[in-house]
């Protein structure tokens, strides 16, 4: 399972993660806020600890264009401290797109 990980201050974790996913070809990304950690075991099960959220980003397909980025069918799941997750079975969240380098709506 290929995953992209990024950390950033609140408000930019999900967009940074989307760019890393596009560049690396990862289908799952974890945007981890400052002061937060996502612990993931070898089976893909994890838990969030810390002050801020983790944004799980799931790509339904590969990006269409890298420059400027067009990446459709992205699902964002916000996980607060104490939340548990399974990278093999990610449900819920909000669907967004990046078109010509711009998010179609806020991932938050």
Secondary structure, DSSP 8 states (H G I E B T S, - for coil): --EEEEEESTTSHHHHHHHHHHHHT-SEEEEEETTEEEEE-TTSEEEEEESS-EEEEEESS--SEETTEEEEEEEEEEE-TT-EEETTS----EEEEEETTEESS---
